[in-house]
Amino acid sequence: MRPVSVFQDKRDEIERSEFQHGVEAGRLAVALDLLTDSLIMVGQHGVYCQSARQPGKPAMDLQIILQGIEQSKELVMSVMEELRRTRRQV
């Protein structure tokens, strides 16, 4: 079973965001929303899946996933800021 394309699954959100921010920034905004939603879900899972070595912290695999999502969000936000800067200069 193939996963549904983001362009089909999030069509309305993408169209709305592209209209508000332009194509590139709009798609990045939707990607940022998806990353944030994923971060929340992994964080909630981390409450139940605790590390045996570090009580009070999520399991190590969840810590790695959380870090990857946070870093991805940081990259997306930096690209969005660069697009804003570029548009202001034009």
PDB file of N, CA, C and O in Angstrom, chain B, residues numbered from 101:
ATOM      1  N   MET B 101       0.838  -1.184   0.000  1.00  0.00           N
ATOM      2  CA  MET B 101       0.000   0.000   0.000  1.00  0.00           C
ATOM      3  C   MET B 101       0.883   1.247   0.000  1.00  0.00           C
ATOM      4  O   MET B 101       1.732   1.418   0.875  1.00  0.00           O
ATOM      5  N   ARG B 102       0.677   2.095  -0.970  1.00  0.00           N
ATOM      6  CA  ARG B 102       1.441   3.345  -1.074  1.00  0.00           C
ATOM      7  C   ARG B 102       0.805   4.421  -0.204  1.00  0.00           C
ATOM      8  O   ARG B 102      -0.417   4.557  -0.163  1.00  0.00           O
ATOM      9  N   PRO B 103       1.637   5.177   0.486  1.00  0.00           N
ATOM     10  CA  PRO B 103       1.086   6.286   1.260  1.00  0.00           C
ATOM     11  C   PRO B 103       0.499   7.352   0.329  1.00  0.00           C
ATOM     12  O   PRO B 103       0.953   7.521  -0.803  1.00  0.00           O
ATOM     13  N   VAL B 104      -0.495   8.053   0.815  1.00  0.00           N
ATOM     14  CA  VAL B 104      -1.119   9.113   0.042  1.00  0.00           C
ATOM     15  C   VAL B 104      -0.139  10.282  -0.065  1.00  0.00           C
ATOM     16  O   VAL B 104       0.516  10.637   0.915  1.00  0.00           O
ATOM     17  N   SER B 105      -0.042  10.871  -1.235  1.00  0.00           N
ATOM     18  CA  SER B 105       0.833  12.020  -1.447  1.00  0.00           C
ATOM     19  C   SER B 105       0.386  13.180  -0.571  1.00  0.00           C
ATOM     20  O   SER B 105      -0.809  13.400  -0.373  1.00  0.00           O
ATOM     21  N   VAL B 106       1.346  13.911  -0.055  1.00  0.00           N
ATOM     22  CA  VAL B 106       1.040  15.081   0.763  1.00  0.00           C
ATOM     23  C   VAL B 106       0.225  16.087  -0.046  1.00  0.00           C
ATOM     24  O   VAL B 106      -0.595  16.815   0.513  1.00  0.00           O
ATOM     25  N   PHE B 107       0.448  16.129  -1.360  1.00  0.00           N
ATOM     26  CA  PHE B 107      -0.278  17.074  -2.203  1.00  0.00           C
ATOM     27  C   PHE B 107      -1.753  16.705  -2.332  1.00  0.00           C
ATOM     28  O   PHE B 107      -2.587  17.567  -2.613  1.00  0.00           O
ATOM     29  N   GLN B 108      -2.079  15.431  -2.130  1.00  0.00           N
ATOM     30  CA  GLN B 108      -3.484  15.009  -2.105  1.00  0.00           C
ATOM     31  C   GLN B 108      -4.048  15.142  -0.698  1.00  0.00           C
ATOM     32  O   GLN B 108      -5.139  15.677  -0.500  1.00  0.00           O
ATOM     33  N   ASP B 109      -3.297  14.654   0.267  1.00  0.00           N
ATOM     34  CA  ASP B 109      -3.765  14.597   1.648  1.00  0.00           C
ATOM     35  C   ASP B 109      -3.959  15.987   2.262  1.00  0.00           C
ATOM     36  O   ASP B 109      -4.906  16.201   3.019  1.00  0.00           O
ATOM     37  N   LYS B 110      -3.087  16.912   1.948  1.00  0.00           N
ATOM     38  CA  LYS B 110      -3.107  18.252   2.555  1.00  0.00           C
ATOM     39  C   LYS B 110      -3.414  19.334   1.523  1.00  0.00           C
ATOM     40  O   LYS B 110      -2.993  20.481   1.675  1.00  0.00           O
ATOM     41  N   ARG B 111      -4.136  18.971   0.490  1.00  0.00           N
ATOM     42  CA  ARG B 111      -4.395  19.873  -0.640  1.00  0.00           C
ATOM     43  C   ARG B 111      -4.937  21.238  -0.204  1.00  0.00           C
ATOM     44  O   ARG B 111      -4.417  22.276  -0.613  1.00  0.00           O
ATOM     45  N   ASP B 112      -5.980  21.230   0.624  1.00  0.00           N
ATOM     46  CA  ASP B 112      -6.589  22.502   1.035  1.00  0.00           C
ATOM     47  C   ASP B 112      -5.620  23.367   1.832  1.00  0.00           C
ATOM     48  O   ASP B 112      -5.534  24.576   1.618  1.00  0.00           O
ATOM     49  N   GLU B 113      -4.897  22.745   2.746  1.00  0.00           N
ATOM     50  CA  GLU B 113      -3.928  23.489   3.560  1.00  0.00           C
ATOM     51  C   GLU B 113      -2.810  24.066   2.685  1.00  0.00           C
ATOM     52  O   GLU B 113      -2.388  25.207   2.873  1.00  0.00           O
ATOM     53  N   ILE B 114      -2.342  23.269   1.736  1.00  0.00           N
ATOM     54  CA  ILE B 114      -1.273  23.727   0.844  1.00  0.00           C
ATOM     55  C   ILE B 114      -1.761  24.895  -0.011  1.00  0.00           C
ATOM     56  O   ILE B 114      -1.069  25.905  -0.145  1.00  0.00           O
ATOM     57  N   GLU B 115      -2.947  24.754  -0.583  1.00  0.00           N
ATOM     58  CA  GLU B 115      -3.481  25.830  -1.423  1.00  0.00           C
ATOM     59  C   GLU B 115      -3.646  27.129  -0.633  1.00  0.00           C
ATOM     60  O   GLU B 115      -3.290  28.205  -1.112  1.00  0.00           O
ATOM     61  N   ARG B 116      -4.179  27.018   0.555  1.00  0.00           N
ATOM     62  CA  ARG B 116      -4.395  28.199   1.403  1.00  0.00           C
ATOM     63  C   ARG B 116      -3.055  28.843   1.766  1.00  0.00           C
ATOM     64  O   ARG B 116      -2.908  30.064   1.711  1.00  0.00           O
ATOM     65  N   SER B 117      -2.097  28.020   2.131  1.00  0.00           N
ATOM     66  CA  SER B 117      -0.794  28.529   2.541  1.00  0.00           C
ATOM     67  C   SER B 117      -0.024  29.118   1.357  1.00  0.00           C
ATOM     68  O   SER B 117       0.637  30.146   1.497  1.00  0.00           O
ATOM     69  N   GLU B 118      -0.109  28.474   0.201  1.00  0.00           N
ATOM     70  CA  GLU B 118       0.548  29.016  -0.997  1.00  0.00           C
ATOM     71  C   GLU B 118      -0.050  30.366  -1.383  1.00  0.00           C
ATOM     72  O   GLU B 118       0.672  31.267  -1.810  1.00  0.00           O
ATOM     73  N   PHE B 119      -1.366  30.506  -1.234  1.00  0.00           N
ATOM     74  CA  PHE B 119      -2.025  31.769  -1.542  1.00  0.00           C
ATOM     75  C   PHE B 119      -1.551  32.867  -0.594  1.00  0.00           C
ATOM     76  O   PHE B 119      -1.331  34.002  -1.018  1.00  0.00           O
ATOM     77  N   GLN B 120      -1.393  32.537   0.680  1.00  0.00           N
ATOM     78  CA  GLN B 120      -0.996  33.523   1.677  1.00  0.00           C
ATOM     79  C   GLN B 120       0.484  33.894   1.595  1.00  0.00           C
ATOM     80  O   GLN B 120       0.844  35.061   1.753  1.00  0.00           O
ATOM     81  N   HIS B 121       1.345  32.896   1.347  1.00  0.00           N
ATOM     82  CA  HIS B 121       2.784  33.110   1.467  1.00  0.00           C
ATOM     83  C   HIS B 121       3.578  32.944   0.179  1.00  0.00           C
ATOM     84  O   HIS B 121       4.782  33.200   0.168  1.00  0.00           O
ATOM     85  N   GLY B 122       2.940  32.524  -0.902  1.00  0.00           N
ATOM     86  CA  GLY B 122       3.656  32.168  -2.120  1.00  0.00           C
ATOM     87  C   GLY B 122       3.928  30.673  -2.119  1.00  0.00           C
ATOM     88  O   GLY B 122       3.814  30.018  -1.083  1.00  0.00           O
ATOM     89  N   VAL B 123       4.285  30.135  -3.271  1.00  0.00           N
ATOM     90  CA  VAL B 123       4.431  28.680  -3.413  1.00  0.00           C
ATOM     91  C   VAL B 123       5.490  28.110  -2.477  1.00  0.00           C
ATOM     92  O   VAL B 123       5.206  27.198  -1.701  1.00  0.00           O
ATOM     93  N   GLU B 124       6.697  28.635  -2.542  1.00  0.00           N
ATOM     94  CA  GLU B 124       7.789  28.055  -1.752  1.00  0.00           C
ATOM     95  C   GLU B 124       7.538  28.176  -0.264  1.00  0.00           C
ATOM     96  O   GLU B 124       7.570  27.180   0.460  1.00  0.00           O
ATOM     97  N   ALA B 125       7.287  29.391   0.195  1.00  0.00           N
ATOM     98  CA  ALA B 125       7.071  29.611   1.626  1.00  0.00           C
ATOM     99  C   ALA B 125       5.799  28.906   2.108  1.00  0.00           C
ATOM    100  O   ALA B 125       5.743  28.428   3.241  1.00  0.00           O
ATOM    101  N   GLY B 126       4.795  28.844   1.259  1.00  0.00           N
ATOM    102  CA  GLY B 126       3.555  28.169   1.630  1.00  0.00           C
ATOM    103  C   GLY B 126       3.770  26.683   1.866  1.00  0.00           C
ATOM    104  O   GLY B 126       3.269  26.120   2.840  1.00  0.00           O
ATOM    105  N   ARG B 127       4.507  26.061   0.982  1.00  0.00           N
ATOM    106  CA  ARG B 127       4.787  24.633   1.153  1.00  0.00           C
ATOM    107  C   ARG B 127       5.669  24.398   2.376  1.00  0.00           C
ATOM    108  O   ARG B 127       5.469  23.432   3.112  1.00  0.00           O
ATOM    109  N   LEU B 128       6.631  25.268   2.589  1.00  0.00           N
ATOM    110  CA  LEU B 128       7.474  25.143   3.783  1.00  0.00           C
ATOM    111  C   LEU B 128       6.647  25.324   5.050  1.00  0.00           C
ATOM    112  O   LEU B 128       6.897  24.653   6.052  1.00  0.00           O
ATOM    113  N   ALA B 129       5.668  26.219   5.018  1.00  0.00           N
ATOM    114  CA  ALA B 129       4.808  26.433   6.189  1.00  0.00           C
ATOM    115  C   ALA B 129       4.008  25.173   6.507  1.00  0.00           C
ATOM    116  O   ALA B 129       3.854  24.812   7.673  1.00  0.00           O
ATOM    117  N   VAL B 130       3.503  24.509   5.480  1.00  0.00           N
ATOM    118  CA  VAL B 130       2.759  23.264   5.702  1.00  0.00           C
ATOM    119  C   VAL B 130       3.705  22.180   6.216  1.00  0.00           C
ATOM    120  O   VAL B 130       3.342  21.403   7.099  1.00  0.00           O
ATOM    121  N   ALA B 131       4.913  22.129   5.664  1.00  0.00           N
ATOM    122  CA  ALA B 131       5.908  21.158   6.152  1.00  0.00           C
ATOM    123  C   ALA B 131       6.219  21.412   7.618  1.00  0.00           C
ATOM    124  O   ALA B 131       6.351  20.470   8.398  1.00  0.00           O
ATOM    125  N   LEU B 132       6.337  22.671   7.994  1.00  0.00           N
ATOM    126  CA  LEU B 132       6.606  23.034   9.382  1.00  0.00           C
ATOM    127  C   LEU B 132       5.449  22.591  10.284  1.00  0.00           C
ATOM    128  O   LEU B 132       5.675  22.089  11.385  1.00  0.00           O
ATOM    129  N   ASP B 133       4.230  22.773   9.822  1.00  0.00           N
ATOM    130  CA  ASP B 133       3.063  22.307  10.585  1.00  0.00           C
ATOM    131  C   ASP B 133       3.086  20.788  10.763  1.00  0.00           C
ATOM    132  O   ASP B 133       2.789  20.280  11.843  1.00  0.00           O
ATOM    133  N   LEU B 134       3.441  20.070   9.695  1.00  0.00           N
ATOM    134  CA  LEU B 134       3.517  18.603   9.776  1.00  0.00           C
ATOM    135  C   LEU B 134       4.604  18.167  10.752  1.00  0.00           C
ATOM    136  O   LEU B 134       4.403  17.243  11.540  1.00  0.00           O
ATOM    137  N   LEU B 135       5.745  18.827  10.699  1.00  0.00           N
ATOM    138  CA  LEU B 135       6.829  18.509  11.630  1.00  0.00           C
ATOM    139  C   LEU B 135       6.411  18.793  13.073  1.00  0.00           C
ATOM    140  O   LEU B 135       6.724  18.020  13.979  1.00  0.00           O
ATOM    141  N   THR B 136       5.707  19.899  13.278  1.00  0.00           N
ATOM    142  CA  THR B 136       5.248  20.242  14.619  1.00  0.00           C
ATOM    143  C   THR B 136       4.256  19.207  15.129  1.00  0.00           C
ATOM    144  O   THR B 136       4.334  18.787  16.284  1.00  0.00           O
ATOM    145  N   ASP B 137       3.322  18.792  14.274  1.00  0.00           N
ATOM    146  CA  ASP B 137       2.364  17.753  14.665  1.00  0.00           C
ATOM    147  C   ASP B 137       3.081  16.454  15.019  1.00  0.00           C
ATOM    148  O   ASP B 137       2.734  15.791  15.996  1.00  0.00           O
ATOM    149  N   SER B 138       4.079  16.100  14.223  1.00  0.00           N
ATOM    150  CA  SER B 138       4.847  14.877  14.492  1.00  0.00           C
ATOM    151  C   SER B 138       5.621  15.002  15.800  1.00  0.00           C
ATOM    152  O   SER B 138       5.709  14.047  16.572  1.00  0.00           O
ATOM    153  N   LEU B 139       6.168  16.160  16.037  1.00  0.00           N
ATOM    154  CA  LEU B 139       6.907  16.409  17.277  1.00  0.00           C
ATOM    155  C   LEU B 139       5.997  16.226  18.490  1.00  0.00           C
ATOM    156  O   LEU B 139       6.401  15.633  19.490  1.00  0.00           O
ATOM    157  N   ILE B 140       4.797  16.723  18.401  1.00  0.00           N
ATOM    158  CA  ILE B 140       3.832  16.585  19.493  1.00  0.00           C
ATOM    159  C   ILE B 140       3.486  15.114  19.721  1.00  0.00           C
ATOM    160  O   ILE B 140       3.437  14.653  20.861  1.00  0.00           O
ATOM    161  N   MET B 141       3.247  14.384  18.638  1.00  0.00           N
ATOM    162  CA  MET B 141       2.880  12.974  18.777  1.00  0.00           C
ATOM    163  C   MET B 141       4.018  12.150  19.366  1.00  0.00           C
ATOM    164  O   MET B 141       3.785  11.300  20.224  1.00  0.00           O
ATOM    165  N   VAL B 142       5.238  12.391  18.917  1.00  0.00           N
ATOM    166  CA  VAL B 142       6.387  11.661  19.463  1.00  0.00           C
ATOM    167  C   VAL B 142       6.596  12.044  20.923  1.00  0.00           C
ATOM    168  O   VAL B 142       6.911  11.196  21.758  1.00  0.00           O
ATOM    169  N   GLY B 143       6.417  13.328  21.223  1.00  0.00           N
ATOM    170  CA  GLY B 143       6.552  13.778  22.607  1.00  0.00           C
ATOM    171  C   GLY B 143       5.544  13.115  23.528  1.00  0.00           C
ATOM    172  O   GLY B 143       5.876  12.742  24.653  1.00  0.00           O
ATOM    173  N   GLN B 144       4.309  12.968  23.055  1.00  0.00           N
ATOM    174  CA  GLN B 144       3.285  12.287  23.851  1.00  0.00           C
ATOM    175  C   GLN B 144       3.645  10.819  24.052  1.00  0.00           C
ATOM    176  O   GLN B 144       3.449  10.262  25.132  1.00  0.00           O
ATOM    177  N   HIS B 145       4.167  10.210  23.011  1.00  0.00           N
ATOM    178  CA  HIS B 145       4.578   8.812  23.123  1.00  0.00           C
ATOM    179  C   HIS B 145       5.720   8.671  24.121  1.00  0.00           C
ATOM    180  O   HIS B 145       5.807   7.678  24.843  1.00  0.00           O
ATOM    181  N   GLY B 146       6.592   9.671  24.154  1.00  0.00           N
ATOM    182  CA  GLY B 146       7.729   9.649  25.066  1.00  0.00           C
ATOM    183  C   GLY B 146       7.326   9.647  26.530  1.00  0.00           C
ATOM    184  O   GLY B 146       8.096   9.214  27.387  1.00  0.00           O
ATOM    185  N   VAL B 147       6.125  10.128  26.822  1.00  0.00           N
ATOM    186  CA  VAL B 147       5.634  10.101  28.201  1.00  0.00           C
ATOM    187  C   VAL B 147       5.452   8.662  28.666  1.00  0.00           C
ATOM    188  O   VAL B 147       5.690   8.347  29.832  1.00  0.00           O
ATOM    189  N   TYR B 148       5.035   7.800  27.764  1.00  0.00           N
ATOM    190  CA  TYR B 148       4.759   6.401  28.111  1.00  0.00           C
ATOM    191  C   TYR B 148       5.941   5.486  27.877  1.00  0.00           C
ATOM    192  O   TYR B 148       6.007   4.398  28.449  1.00  0.00           O
ATOM    193  N   CYS B 149       6.876   5.914  27.042  1.00  0.00           N
ATOM    194  CA  CYS B 149       8.021   5.079  26.690  1.00  0.00           C
ATOM    195  C   CYS B 149       9.275   5.731  27.274  1.00  0.00           C
ATOM    196  O   CYS B 149      10.005   6.432  26.572  1.00  0.00           O
ATOM    197  N   GLN B 150       9.513   5.495  28.548  1.00  0.00           N
ATOM    198  CA  GLN B 150      10.601   6.139  29.273  1.00  0.00           C
ATOM    199  C   GLN B 150      11.907   5.359  29.127  1.00  0.00           C
ATOM    200  O   GLN B 150      11.911   4.148  28.907  1.00  0.00           O
ATOM    201  N   SER B 151      12.997   6.078  29.255  1.00  0.00           N
ATOM    202  CA  SER B 151      14.322   5.483  29.216  1.00  0.00           C
ATOM    203  C   SER B 151      14.593   4.771  30.540  1.00  0.00           C
ATOM    204  O   SER B 151      14.318   5.310  31.612  1.00  0.00           O
ATOM    205  N   ALA B 152      15.132   3.562  30.455  1.00  0.00           N
ATOM    206  CA  ALA B 152      15.483   2.826  31.670  1.00  0.00           C
ATOM    207  C   ALA B 152      16.721   3.432  32.325  1.00  0.00           C
ATOM    208  O   ALA B 152      16.865   3.402  33.547  1.00  0.00           O
ATOM    209  N   ARG B 153      17.607   3.979  31.506  1.00  0.00           N
ATOM    210  CA  ARG B 153      18.858   4.553  32.020  1.00  0.00           C
ATOM    211  C   ARG B 153      18.710   5.998  32.483  1.00  0.00           C
ATOM    212  O   ARG B 153      19.471   6.466  33.330  1.00  0.00           O
ATOM    213  N   GLN B 154      17.737   6.695  31.929  1.00  0.00           N
ATOM    214  CA  GLN B 154      17.532   8.104  32.263  1.00  0.00           C
ATOM    215  C   GLN B 154      16.071   8.322  32.651  1.00  0.00           C
ATOM    216  O   GLN B 154      15.279   8.781  31.829  1.00  0.00           O
ATOM    217  N   PRO B 155      15.709   8.002  33.874  1.00  0.00           N
ATOM    218  CA  PRO B 155      14.315   8.174  34.294  1.00  0.00           C
ATOM    219  C   PRO B 155      13.826   9.606  34.058  1.00  0.00           C
ATOM    220  O   PRO B 155      14.547  10.574  34.300  1.00  0.00           O
ATOM    221  N   GLY B 156      12.605   9.710  33.589  1.00  0.00           N
ATOM    222  CA  GLY B 156      12.029  11.018  33.311  1.00  0.00           C
ATOM    223  C   GLY B 156      12.286  11.509  31.903  1.00  0.00           C
ATOM    224  O   GLY B 156      11.764  12.552  31.510  1.00  0.00           O
ATOM    225  N   LYS B 157      13.086  10.776  31.130  1.00  0.00           N
ATOM    226  CA  LYS B 157      13.372  11.138  29.748  1.00  0.00           C
ATOM    227  C   LYS B 157      12.808  10.059  28.832  1.00  0.00           C
ATOM    228  O   LYS B 157      12.688   8.899  29.227  1.00  0.00           O
ATOM    229  N   PRO B 158      12.460  10.450  27.593  1.00  0.00           N
ATOM    230  CA  PRO B 158      11.984   9.442  26.641  1.00  0.00           C
ATOM    231  C   PRO B 158      13.079   8.426  26.312  1.00  0.00           C
ATOM    232  O   PRO B 158      14.263   8.685  26.526  1.00  0.00           O
ATOM    233  N   ALA B 159      12.674   7.283  25.798  1.00  0.00           N
ATOM    234  CA  ALA B 159      13.636   6.266  25.354  1.00  0.00           C
ATOM    235  C   ALA B 159      14.598   6.892  24.341  1.00  0.00           C
ATOM    236  O   ALA B 159      14.258   7.865  23.667  1.00  0.00           O
ATOM    237  N   MET B 160      15.790   6.329  24.245  1.00  0.00           N
ATOM    238  CA  MET B 160      16.844   6.903  23.408  1.00  0.00           C
ATOM    239  C   MET B 160      16.410   7.048  21.949  1.00  0.00           C
ATOM    240  O   MET B 160      16.729   8.056  21.320  1.00  0.00           O
ATOM    241  N   ASP B 161      15.694   6.072  21.397  1.00  0.00           N
ATOM    242  CA  ASP B 161      15.275   6.203  20.003  1.00  0.00           C
ATOM    243  C   ASP B 161      14.320   7.381  19.829  1.00  0.00           C
ATOM    244  O   ASP B 161      14.369   8.074  18.813  1.00  0.00           O
ATOM    245  N   LEU B 162      13.458   7.612  20.811  1.00  0.00           N
ATOM    246  CA  LEU B 162      12.565   8.762  20.737  1.00  0.00           C
ATOM    247  C   LEU B 162      13.324  10.072  20.886  1.00  0.00           C
ATOM    248  O   LEU B 162      12.969  11.066  20.253  1.00  0.00           O
ATOM    249  N   GLN B 163      14.360  10.087  21.710  1.00  0.00           N
ATOM    250  CA  GLN B 163      15.184  11.288  21.849  1.00  0.00           C
ATOM    251  C   GLN B 163      15.844  11.644  20.511  1.00  0.00           C
ATOM    252  O   GLN B 163      15.943  12.817  20.152  1.00  0.00           O
ATOM    253  N   ILE B 164      16.289  10.627  19.787  1.00  0.00           N
ATOM    254  CA  ILE B 164      16.928  10.842  18.489  1.00  0.00           C
ATOM    255  C   ILE B 164      15.906  11.364  17.476  1.00  0.00           C
ATOM    256  O   ILE B 164      16.201  12.274  16.701  1.00  0.00           O
ATOM    257  N   ILE B 165      14.706  10.784  17.489  1.00  0.00           N
ATOM    258  CA  ILE B 165      13.639  11.245  16.590  1.00  0.00           C
ATOM    259  C   ILE B 165      13.254  12.689  16.912  1.00  0.00           C
ATOM    260  O   ILE B 165      13.107  13.512  16.008  1.00  0.00           O
ATOM    261  N   LEU B 166      13.093  12.993  18.188  1.00  0.00           N
ATOM    262  CA  LEU B 166      12.755  14.356  18.602  1.00  0.00           C
ATOM    263  C   LEU B 166      13.821  15.352  18.143  1.00  0.00           C
ATOM    264  O   LEU B 166      13.498  16.436  17.657  1.00  0.00           O
ATOM    265  N   GLN B 167      15.082  14.981  18.300  1.00  0.00           N
ATOM    266  CA  GLN B 167      16.170  15.854  17.873  1.00  0.00           C
ATOM    267  C   GLN B 167      16.128  16.073  16.358  1.00  0.00           C
ATOM    268  O   GLN B 167      16.308  17.194  15.884  1.00  0.00           O
ATOM    269  N   GLY B 168      15.892  15.011  15.611  1.00  0.00           N
ATOM    270  CA  GLY B 168      15.819  15.130  14.147  1.00  0.00           C
ATOM    271  C   GLY B 168      14.681  16.025  13.700  1.00  0.00           C
ATOM    272  O   GLY B 168      14.840  16.816  12.769  1.00  0.00           O
ATOM    273  N   ILE B 169      13.539  15.910  14.350  1.00  0.00           N
ATOM    274  CA  ILE B 169      12.399  16.756  13.997  1.00  0.00           C
ATOM    275  C   ILE B 169      12.690  18.211  14.356  1.00  0.00           C
ATOM    276  O   ILE B 169      12.411  19.112  13.565  1.00  0.00           O
ATOM    277  N   GLU B 170      13.244  18.442  15.536  1.00  0.00           N
ATOM    278  CA  GLU B 170      13.583  19.812  15.951  1.00  0.00           C
ATOM    279  C   GLU B 170      14.588  20.436  14.979  1.00  0.00           C
ATOM    280  O   GLU B 170      14.445  21.599  14.602  1.00  0.00           O
ATOM    281  N   GLN B 171      15.595  19.676  14.577  1.00  0.00           N
ATOM    282  CA  GLN B 171      16.597  20.195  13.650  1.00  0.00           C
ATOM    283  C   GLN B 171      15.992  20.455  12.273  1.00  0.00           C
ATOM    284  O   GLN B 171      16.354  21.426  11.608  1.00  0.00           O
ATOM    285  N   SER B 172      15.078  19.595  11.847  1.00  0.00           N
ATOM    286  CA  SER B 172      14.398  19.801  10.567  1.00  0.00           C
ATOM    287  C   SER B 172      13.568  21.076  10.600  1.00  0.00           C
ATOM    288  O   SER B 172      13.550  21.842   9.636  1.00  0.00           O
ATOM    289  N   LYS B 173      12.879  21.298  11.721  1.00  0.00           N
ATOM    290  CA  LYS B 173      12.101  22.526  11.872  1.00  0.00           C
ATOM    291  C   LYS B 173      13.010  23.750  11.794  1.00  0.00           C
ATOM    292  O   LYS B 173      12.660  24.751  11.170  1.00  0.00           O
ATOM    293  N   GLU B 174      14.163  23.667  12.423  1.00  0.00           N
ATOM    294  CA  GLU B 174      15.109  24.782  12.404  1.00  0.00           C
ATOM    295  C   GLU B 174      15.560  25.092  10.972  1.00  0.00           C
ATOM    296  O   GLU B 174      15.654  26.258  10.588  1.00  0.00           O
ATOM    297  N   LEU B 175      15.840  24.049  10.188  1.00  0.00           N
ATOM    298  CA  LEU B 175      16.241  24.244   8.796  1.00  0.00           C
ATOM    299  C   LEU B 175      15.115  24.864   7.976  1.00  0.00           C
ATOM    300  O   LEU B 175      15.350  25.789   7.199  1.00  0.00           O
ATOM    301  N   VAL B 176      13.898  24.362   8.144  1.00  0.00           N
ATOM    302  CA  VAL B 176      12.753  24.890   7.404  1.00  0.00           C
ATOM    303  C   VAL B 176      12.539  26.361   7.750  1.00  0.00           C
ATOM    304  O   VAL B 176      12.313  27.185   6.864  1.00  0.00           O
ATOM    305  N   MET B 177      12.610  26.685   9.032  1.00  0.00           N
ATOM    306  CA  MET B 177      12.419  28.077   9.446  1.00  0.00           C
ATOM    307  C   MET B 177      13.512  28.979   8.876  1.00  0.00           C
ATOM    308  O   MET B 177      13.241  30.128   8.528  1.00  0.00           O
ATOM    309  N   SER B 178      14.742  28.473   8.775  1.00  0.00           N
ATOM    310  CA  SER B 178      15.827  29.293   8.219  1.00  0.00           C
ATOM    311  C   SER B 178      15.598  29.545   6.731  1.00  0.00           C
ATOM    312  O   SER B 178      15.897  30.633   6.239  1.00  0.00           O
ATOM    313  N   VAL B 179      15.076  28.561   6.012  1.00  0.00           N
ATOM    314  CA  VAL B 179      14.779  28.751   4.587  1.00  0.00           C
ATOM    315  C   VAL B 179      13.639  29.752   4.419  1.00  0.00           C
ATOM    316  O   VAL B 179      13.684  30.602   3.529  1.00  0.00           O
ATOM    317  N   MET B 180      12.615  29.653   5.272  1.00  0.00           N
ATOM    318  CA  MET B 180      11.504  30.603   5.204  1.00  0.00           C
ATOM    319  C   MET B 180      11.996  32.028   5.452  1.00  0.00           C
ATOM    320  O   MET B 180      11.574  32.960   4.766  1.00  0.00           O
ATOM    321  N   GLU B 181      12.875  32.195   6.416  1.00  0.00           N
ATOM    322  CA  GLU B 181      13.429  33.514   6.703  1.00  0.00           C
ATOM    323  C   GLU B 181      14.262  34.019   5.530  1.00  0.00           C
ATOM    324  O   GLU B 181      14.203  35.202   5.194  1.00  0.00           O
ATOM    325  N   GLU B 182      15.027  33.145   4.910  1.00  0.00           N
ATOM    326  CA  GLU B 182      15.829  33.536   3.750  1.00  0.00           C
ATOM    327  C   GLU B 182      14.923  33.951   2.591  1.00  0.00           C
ATOM    328  O   GLU B 182      15.229  34.911   1.885  1.00  0.00           O
ATOM    329  N   LEU B 183      13.820  33.242   2.390  1.00  0.00           N
ATOM    330  CA  LEU B 183      12.862  33.631   1.347  1.00  0.00           C
ATOM    331  C   LEU B 183      12.279  35.012   1.641  1.00  0.00           C
ATOM    332  O   LEU B 183      12.135  35.827   0.730  1.00  0.00           O
ATOM    333  N   ARG B 184      11.944  35.282   2.897  1.00  0.00           N
ATOM    334  CA  ARG B 184      11.413  36.601   3.281  1.00  0.00           C
ATOM    335  C   ARG B 184      12.437  37.695   2.975  1.00  0.00           C
ATOM    336  O   ARG B 184      12.102  38.747   2.430  1.00  0.00           O
ATOM    337  N   ARG B 185      13.680  37.425   3.334  1.00  0.00           N
ATOM    338  CA  ARG B 185      14.750  38.399   3.099  1.00  0.00           C
ATOM    339  C   ARG B 185      14.919  38.660   1.591  1.00  0.00           C
ATOM    340  O   ARG B 185      15.068  39.806   1.166  1.00  0.00           O
ATOM    341  N   THR B 186      14.894  37.606   0.811  1.00  0.00           N
ATOM    342  CA  THR B 186      15.057  37.726  -0.633  1.00  0.00           C
ATOM    343  C   THR B 186      13.909  38.520  -1.249  1.00  0.00           C
ATOM    344  O   THR B 186      14.128  39.350  -2.133  1.00  0.00           O
ATOM    345  N   ARG B 187      12.697  38.269  -0.788  1.00  0.00           N
ATOM    346  CA  ARG B 187      11.543  38.990  -1.326  1.00  0.00           C
ATOM    347  C   ARG B 187      11.580  40.465  -0.979  1.00  0.00           C
ATOM    348  O   ARG B 187      11.151  41.297  -1.778  1.00  0.00           O
ATOM    349  N   ARG B 188      12.086  40.805   0.201  1.00  0.00           N
ATOM    350  CA  ARG B 188      12.170  42.211   0.603  1.00  0.00           C
ATOM    351  C   ARG B 188      13.152  42.976  -0.269  1.00  0.00           C
ATOM    352  O   ARG B 188      12.965  44.165  -0.530  1.00  0.00           O
ATOM    353  N   GLN B 189      14.199  42.296  -0.717  1.00  0.00           N
ATOM    354  CA  GLN B 189      15.241  42.950  -1.511  1.00  0.00           C
ATOM    355  C   GLN B 189      14.793  43.196  -2.948  1.00  0.00           C
ATOM    356  O   GLN B 189      15.333  44.075  -3.620  1.00  0.00           O
ATOM    357  N   VAL B 190      13.834  42.447  -3.414  1.00  0.00           N
ATOM    358  CA  VAL B 190      13.399  42.567  -4.828  1.00  0.00           C
ATOM    359  C   VAL B 190      12.504  43.750  -5.012  1.00  0.00           C
ATOM    360  O   VAL B 190      12.043  44.010  -6.124  1.00  0.00           O
TER     361      VAL B 190
END
